[in-house]
Amino acid sequence: LLTPGGRLSIGEPVEVSFVLPEGPRINIAGAVCRRQRDDVAIRFDPSDRQRLLIEQWVNGRVPVR
């Protein structure tokens, strides 16, 4: 969850930028898919190439059970 500087609505398009630990800077488009109090969850644009970098990073961190 992210804490935005202003109030965002579900479905609202956003651009987010962050650095993955020990990874590259990510600049990616998405949309708000969930709100919880002041925090929001973002669904990244599936056509954005940056999403692949995020998936690769997550897959390298999450143990497979």
All heavy atoms as an XYZ file, in Angstrom:
513
protein
N       0.840     -1.185      0.000
C       0.000      0.000      0.000
C       0.878      1.239      0.000
O       1.934      1.259      0.617
C      -0.912      0.015      1.217
C      -1.974     -1.083      1.283
C      -2.679     -1.048      2.625
C      -2.958     -0.984      0.171
N       0.402      2.249     -0.692
C       1.096      3.534     -0.760
C       0.268      4.590     -0.058
O      -0.951      4.503     -0.022
C       1.275      3.952     -2.224
C       2.033      2.995     -3.135
C       1.915      3.453     -4.571
C       3.474      2.914     -2.715
N       0.924      5.596      0.461
C       0.221      6.727      1.055
C       0.421      7.931      0.147
O       1.520      8.484      0.088
C       0.756      7.027      2.469
O       0.641      5.847      3.265
C      -0.042      8.149      3.121
N      -0.613      8.319     -0.611
C      -0.488      9.438     -1.546
C      -0.544     10.783     -0.830
O      -0.979     10.871      0.320
C      -1.691      9.262     -2.471
C      -2.714      8.589     -1.614
C      -1.929      7.703     -0.664
N      -0.124     11.814     -1.551
C      -0.161     13.167     -1.006
C      -1.563     13.753     -0.974
O      -1.822     14.703     -0.252
N      -2.488     13.193     -1.743
C      -3.867     13.665     -1.786
C      -4.806     12.479     -1.867
O      -4.380     11.333     -1.964
N      -6.086     12.760     -1.829
C      -7.082     11.677     -1.859
C      -7.259     11.175     -3.290
O      -7.460     11.955     -4.209
C      -8.410     12.188     -1.312
C      -9.429     11.103     -1.134
C     -10.477     11.536     -0.115
N     -11.537     10.580      0.001
C     -11.487      9.508      0.785
N     -10.424      9.285      1.512
N     -12.505      8.677      0.854
N      -7.193      9.861     -3.465
C      -7.369      9.242     -4.771
C      -8.595      8.339     -4.753
O      -8.896      7.719     -3.733
C      -6.141      8.399     -5.141
C      -4.826      9.157     -5.277
C      -3.667      8.176     -5.446
C      -4.884     10.111     -6.460
N      -9.267      8.240     -5.884
C     -10.457      7.402     -6.007
C     -10.104      6.083     -6.686
O      -9.171      6.019     -7.494
C     -11.524      8.109     -6.851
O     -11.894      9.323     -6.256
N     -10.862      5.047     -6.390
C     -10.670      3.762     -7.051
C     -10.893      3.947     -8.547
O     -11.838      4.607     -8.968
C     -11.600      2.699     -6.448
C     -11.148      2.429     -5.020
C     -11.624      1.434     -7.301
C     -11.854      1.345     -4.299
N      -9.992      3.392     -9.339
C     -10.053      3.520    -10.793
C      -9.294      4.719    -11.332
O      -9.068      4.817    -12.539
N      -8.854      5.608    -10.463
C      -8.140      6.808    -10.896
C      -6.751      6.434    -11.436
O      -6.012      5.693    -10.804
C      -7.993      7.775     -9.725
C      -7.409      9.102    -10.111
C      -7.511     10.131     -9.001
O      -8.264      9.939     -8.028
O      -6.811     11.158     -9.129
N      -6.414      6.929    -12.626
C      -5.086      6.636    -13.171
C      -4.001      7.382    -12.400
O      -4.208      8.509    -11.948
C      -5.170      7.126    -14.618
C      -6.322      8.046    -14.676
C      -7.231      7.718    -13.530
N      -2.855      6.725    -12.234
C      -1.732      7.316    -11.511
C      -0.424      6.952    -12.210
O      -0.362      6.008    -12.985
C      -1.678      6.839    -10.042
C      -2.876      7.320     -9.256
C      -1.566      5.330     -9.957
N       0.609      7.717    -11.937
C       1.990      7.405    -12.329
C       2.767      7.294    -11.031
O       2.694      8.181    -10.183
C       2.588      8.539    -13.158
C       2.085      8.633    -14.563
C       2.829      7.713    -15.509
O       3.982      7.336    -15.211
O       2.246      7.353    -16.536
N       3.478      6.190    -10.841
C       4.272      6.025     -9.633
C       5.737      5.816    -10.007
O       6.048      5.308    -11.082
C       3.765      4.869     -8.746
C       2.407      5.180     -8.171
C       3.714      3.561     -9.501
N       6.604      6.234     -9.121
C       8.040      6.098     -9.313
C       8.641      5.645     -7.994
O       8.330      6.202     -6.938
C       8.632      7.448     -9.726
O      10.020      7.355     -9.882
N       9.470      4.604     -8.050
C      10.121      4.091     -6.855
C      11.359      3.311     -7.265
O      11.530      2.957     -8.432
C       9.168      3.209     -6.032
C       8.568      2.070     -6.805
C       9.170      0.829     -6.826
C       7.384      2.241     -7.517
C       8.621     -0.222     -7.538
C       6.828      1.201     -8.233
C       7.445     -0.037     -8.248
N      12.212      3.044     -6.297
C      13.422      2.261     -6.539
C      13.266      0.931     -5.811
O      12.972      0.899     -4.617
C      14.682      2.997     -6.033
C      15.908      2.130     -6.206
C      14.849      4.319     -6.755
N      13.462     -0.155     -6.551
C      13.438     -1.472     -5.926
C      14.728     -1.661     -5.133
O      15.797     -1.259     -5.595
C      13.345     -2.559     -7.004
C      12.038     -2.607     -7.779
C      12.165     -3.560     -8.963
C      10.898     -3.042     -6.876
N      14.666     -2.253     -3.943
C      15.895     -2.509     -3.197
C      16.878     -3.315     -4.056
O      16.506     -4.336     -4.631
C      15.421     -3.328     -1.984
C      13.982     -2.919     -1.823
C      13.475     -2.700     -3.219
N      18.084     -2.813     -4.145
C      19.120     -3.443     -4.963
C      18.676     -3.618     -6.413
O      19.096     -4.542     -7.094
C      19.526     -4.798     -4.373
C      20.035     -4.706     -2.966
C      20.240     -6.062     -2.328
O      20.262     -7.069     -3.054
O      20.377     -6.104     -1.106
N      17.806     -2.727     -6.878
C      17.282     -2.829     -8.237
C      17.174     -1.469     -8.892
O      17.645     -0.468     -8.360
N      16.521     -1.434    -10.046
C      16.420     -0.190    -10.811
C      15.301      0.717    -10.317
O      14.440      0.308     -9.538
C      16.098     -0.700    -12.215
C      15.277     -1.928    -11.967
C      15.911     -2.560    -10.742
N      15.340      1.953    -10.799
C      14.223      2.884    -10.585
C      13.100      2.466    -11.514
O      13.323      2.160    -12.683
C      14.614      4.331    -10.877
C      13.399      5.280    -10.857
C      13.773      6.724    -10.780
N      14.305      7.100     -9.491
C      13.572      7.272     -8.380
N      12.284      7.066     -8.398
N      14.152      7.654     -7.272
N      11.891      2.442    -10.992
C      10.701      2.073    -11.752
C       9.820      3.302    -11.897
O       9.535      3.989    -10.918
C       9.910      0.957    -11.025
C      10.773     -0.275    -10.795
C       8.627      0.631    -11.754
C      11.166     -1.034    -12.031
N       9.397      3.596    -13.106
C       8.407      4.640    -13.402
C       7.309      3.932    -14.176
O       7.550      3.473    -15.295
C       9.007      5.753    -14.251
C      10.134      6.455    -13.542
O       9.938      7.033    -12.490
N      11.323      6.375    -14.099
N       6.127      3.827    -13.585
C       5.091      2.998    -14.196
C       3.701      3.604    -14.003
O       3.420      4.227    -12.984
C       5.167      1.560    -13.622
C       4.256      0.608    -14.385
C       4.889      1.549    -12.141
C       4.510     -0.861    -14.078
N       2.863      3.405    -15.012
C       1.469      3.848    -14.956
C       0.627      2.752    -14.323
O       0.962      1.568    -14.383
C       0.961      4.154    -16.355
N      -0.457      3.156    -13.721
C      -1.377      2.190    -13.127
C      -2.680      2.878    -12.771
O      -2.940      4.005    -13.192
N      -3.475      2.182    -11.978
C      -4.746      2.733    -11.511
C      -4.964      2.279    -10.077
O      -4.543      1.180     -9.686
C      -5.890      2.261    -12.392
N      -5.621      3.112     -9.307
C      -5.940      2.770     -7.926
C      -6.942      1.617     -7.947
O      -7.978      1.699     -8.611
C      -6.529      3.987     -7.173
C      -6.949      3.603     -5.764
C      -5.530      5.135     -7.149
N      -6.612      0.521     -7.268
C      -7.516     -0.627     -7.261
C      -8.109     -0.903     -5.876
O      -9.046     -1.687     -5.760
C      -6.815     -1.872     -7.798
S      -5.444     -2.449     -6.797
N      -7.558     -0.265     -4.842
C      -8.073     -0.475     -3.491
C      -7.672      0.688     -2.616
O      -6.594      1.253     -2.775
C      -7.498     -1.779     -2.926
C      -8.058     -2.152     -1.581
C      -7.597     -3.520     -1.159
N      -6.148     -3.580     -1.030
C      -5.514     -4.143     -0.020
N      -6.180     -4.708      0.952
N      -4.208     -4.166      0.018
N      -8.542      1.027     -1.680
C      -8.227      2.050     -0.678
C      -8.442      1.467      0.697
O      -9.381      0.715      0.919
C      -9.157      3.252     -0.845
C      -8.650      4.244     -1.807
C      -9.286      5.621     -1.740
N     -10.280      5.813     -0.734
C     -11.493      6.300     -0.964
N     -11.864      6.640     -2.175
N     -12.340      6.470      0.009
N      -7.543      1.832      1.612
C      -7.669      1.410      3.002
C      -7.260      2.610      3.844
O      -6.074      2.933      3.915
C      -6.771      0.212      3.270
C      -6.898     -0.364      4.635
C      -6.040     -1.617      4.792
O      -5.375     -2.059      3.868
N      -6.052     -2.174      5.976
N      -8.224      3.262      4.431
C      -8.002      4.519      5.144
C      -7.288      5.513      4.221
O      -7.819      5.853      3.184
C      -7.267      4.273      6.464
C      -8.098      3.507      7.490
C      -7.398      3.314      8.805
N      -6.295      2.384      8.803
C      -6.403      1.063      8.742
N      -7.580      0.506      8.646
N      -5.339      0.291      8.772
N      -6.069      5.925      4.567
C      -5.345      6.900      3.742
C      -4.422      6.242      2.721
O      -3.757      6.936      1.956
C      -4.515      7.828      4.638
C      -5.377      8.730      5.494
O      -6.501      9.054      5.068
O      -4.924      9.125      6.580
N      -4.347      4.919      2.711
C      -3.449      4.205      1.806
C      -4.201      3.703      0.581
O      -5.420      3.505      0.627
C      -2.813      3.013      2.522
C      -1.976      3.420      3.721
O      -1.447      4.550      3.706
O      -1.859      2.628      4.662
N      -3.455      3.485     -0.495
C      -4.050      2.951     -1.720
C      -3.169      1.823     -2.263
O      -1.976      1.770     -2.015
C      -4.212      4.030     -2.823
C      -5.176      5.116     -2.388
C      -2.876      4.622     -3.224
N      -3.784      0.918     -3.010
C      -3.069     -0.122     -3.747
C      -3.198      0.224     -5.227
O      -4.241      0.702     -5.676
C      -3.660     -1.494     -3.458
N      -2.127     -0.023     -5.955
C      -2.072      0.319     -7.378
C      -1.989     -0.956     -8.206
O      -1.186     -1.841     -7.907
C      -0.832      1.193     -7.694
C      -0.769      2.428     -6.801
C      -0.771      1.546     -9.169
C      -1.893      3.384     -6.967
N      -2.813     -1.045     -9.240
C      -2.681     -2.115    -10.229
C      -1.914     -1.523    -11.396
O      -2.347     -0.561    -12.019
C      -4.046     -2.605    -10.691
C      -3.923     -3.651    -11.801
C      -5.191     -4.373    -12.043
N      -5.474     -5.123    -10.815
C      -6.655     -5.607    -10.495
N      -7.667     -5.441    -11.299
N      -6.831     -6.255     -9.375
N      -0.744     -2.099    -11.663
C       0.109     -1.573    -12.722
C      -0.445     -1.922    -14.087
O      -1.079     -2.964    -14.276
C       1.530     -2.115    -12.582
C       2.193     -1.758    -11.287
C       2.733     -2.730    -10.480
C       2.258     -0.443    -10.870
C       3.350     -2.415     -9.281
C       2.872     -0.097     -9.670
C       3.416     -1.092     -8.881
N      -0.181     -1.064    -15.051
C      -0.605     -1.269    -16.433
C       0.064     -2.538    -16.969
O       1.293     -2.612    -17.034
C      -0.192     -0.056    -17.262
C      -0.583     -0.156    -18.713
O      -0.928     -1.264    -19.186
O      -0.538      0.876    -19.400
N      -0.716     -3.560    -17.362
C      -0.114     -4.818    -17.813
C       0.707     -4.687    -19.094
O       1.553     -5.537    -19.369
C      -1.309     -5.750    -18.025
C      -2.510     -4.905    -17.997
C      -2.151     -3.606    -17.337
N       0.506     -3.630    -19.848
C       1.269     -3.456    -21.092
C       2.582     -2.704    -20.877
O       3.387     -2.593    -21.799
C       0.418     -2.726    -22.141
O       0.166     -1.403    -21.726
N       2.820     -2.218    -19.666
C       4.040     -1.454    -19.380
C       5.210     -2.403    -19.157
O       5.131     -3.322    -18.344
C       3.824     -0.577    -18.143
C       4.899      0.470    -17.973
O       6.089      0.102    -18.009
O       4.553      1.634    -17.791
N       6.304     -2.203    -19.864
C       7.485     -3.079    -19.761
C       8.101     -3.066    -18.359
O       8.754     -4.028    -17.966
C       8.538     -2.656    -20.772
C       8.133     -2.931    -22.184
C       9.254     -2.562    -23.093
N       8.815     -2.601    -24.475
C       9.623     -2.405    -25.485
N      10.892     -2.154    -25.284
N       9.158     -2.452    -26.716
N       7.926     -1.980    -17.626
C       8.482     -1.893    -16.273
C       7.872     -2.957    -15.353
O       8.493     -3.383    -14.390
C       8.245     -0.501    -15.688
C       8.959      0.615    -16.414
C      10.423      0.656    -16.035
O      10.771      0.765    -14.871
N      11.283      0.571    -17.019
N       6.662     -3.374    -15.676
C       5.993     -4.388    -14.860
C       6.808     -5.686    -14.839
O       6.889     -6.362    -13.817
C       4.593     -4.631    -15.392
C       3.806     -5.584    -14.546
C       2.398     -5.704    -15.050
N       1.730     -6.769    -14.316
C       0.449     -6.965    -14.312
N      -0.339     -6.184    -14.999
N      -0.073     -7.942    -13.630
N       7.433     -6.031    -15.939
C       8.258     -7.231    -16.004
C       9.427     -7.148    -15.019
O       9.757     -8.125    -14.352
C       8.769     -7.458    -17.424
C       9.641     -8.700    -17.636
C       8.902     -9.971    -17.243
C      10.109     -8.769    -19.071
N      10.035     -5.963    -14.907
C      11.124     -5.788    -13.942
C      10.638     -6.022    -12.514
O      11.332     -6.632    -11.702
C      11.728     -4.390    -14.061
C      12.476     -4.077    -15.348
C      12.877     -2.610    -15.375
C      13.680     -4.975    -15.496
N       9.441     -5.543    -12.214
C       8.868     -5.732    -10.874
C       8.609     -7.214    -10.638
O       8.955     -7.754     -9.580
C       7.571     -4.917    -10.710
C       7.861     -3.422    -10.848
C       6.901     -5.230     -9.372
C       6.627     -2.565    -11.021
N       8.014     -7.897    -11.620
C       7.738     -9.323    -11.483
C       9.023    -10.122    -11.275
O       9.072    -11.016    -10.423
C       6.997     -9.843    -12.712
C       5.569     -9.368    -12.794
C       4.868     -9.820    -14.064
O       5.372    -10.731    -14.761
O       3.812     -9.257    -14.368
N      10.064     -9.801    -12.030
C      11.334    -10.500    -11.881
C      11.912    -10.274    -10.488
O      12.439    -11.190     -9.863
C      12.324    -10.046    -12.955
C      11.952    -10.511    -14.334
C      12.821     -9.880    -15.409
O      13.469     -8.848    -15.201
N      12.819    -10.483    -16.583
N      11.819     -9.042     -9.985
C      12.333     -8.729     -8.662
C      11.554     -9.510     -7.594
O      12.144    -10.116     -6.703
C      12.253     -7.222     -8.411
C      12.846     -6.817     -7.109
C      14.159     -6.551     -6.854
C      12.144     -6.654     -5.867
N      14.313     -6.224     -5.534
C      13.103     -6.282     -4.906
C      10.827     -6.778     -5.496
C      12.768     -6.037     -3.589
C      10.485     -6.542     -4.170
C      11.445     -6.184     -3.236
N      10.227     -9.507     -7.693
C       9.396    -10.232     -6.714
C       9.704    -11.723     -6.771
O       9.877    -12.368     -5.727
C       7.893     -9.961     -6.966
C       7.023    -10.913     -6.145
C       7.543     -8.519     -6.650
N       9.764    -12.278     -7.966
C      10.030    -13.721     -8.099
C      11.378    -14.102     -7.520
O      11.549    -15.216     -7.028
C       9.929    -14.152     -9.551
C       8.504    -14.113    -10.060
O       7.557    -14.195     -9.292
N       8.346    -13.990    -11.354
N      12.338    -13.196     -7.547
C      13.642    -13.461     -6.958
C      13.671    -13.345     -5.451
O      14.604    -13.792     -4.793
N      12.643    -12.744     -4.860
C      12.589    -12.511     -3.411
C      11.659    -13.470     -2.672
O      11.834    -13.733     -1.504
C      12.082    -11.090     -3.120
C      12.939    -10.016     -3.689
C      14.029     -9.697     -2.705
N      14.760     -8.543     -3.150
C      16.080     -8.475     -3.152
N      16.785     -9.470     -2.742
N      16.684     -7.404     -3.576
N      10.613    -13.937     -3.350
C       9.584    -14.735     -2.686
C       9.951    -16.213     -2.772
O      10.146    -16.743     -3.862
C       8.200    -14.490     -3.348
C       7.145    -15.364     -2.705
C       7.818    -13.026     -3.247
N      10.062    -16.877     -1.620
C      10.367    -18.307     -1.668
C       9.200    -19.093     -2.266
O       8.039    -18.807     -1.981
C      10.594    -18.686     -0.206
C       9.998    -17.598      0.597
C       9.923    -16.377     -0.277
N       9.508    -20.060     -3.105
C       8.483    -20.902     -3.716
C       8.174    -22.027     -2.742
O       9.071    -22.674     -2.215
C       8.967    -21.474     -5.063
C       7.943    -22.405     -5.662
C       9.316    -20.334     -6.000
N       6.888    -22.269     -2.493
C       6.481    -23.341     -1.557
C       5.857    -24.479     -2.304
O       5.267    -24.395     -3.266
C       5.493    -22.807     -0.543
C       6.117    -21.768      0.340
C       5.103    -21.247      1.323
N       5.649    -20.067      1.942
C       5.565    -19.832      3.229
N       4.960    -20.674      4.008
N       6.069    -18.759      3.734
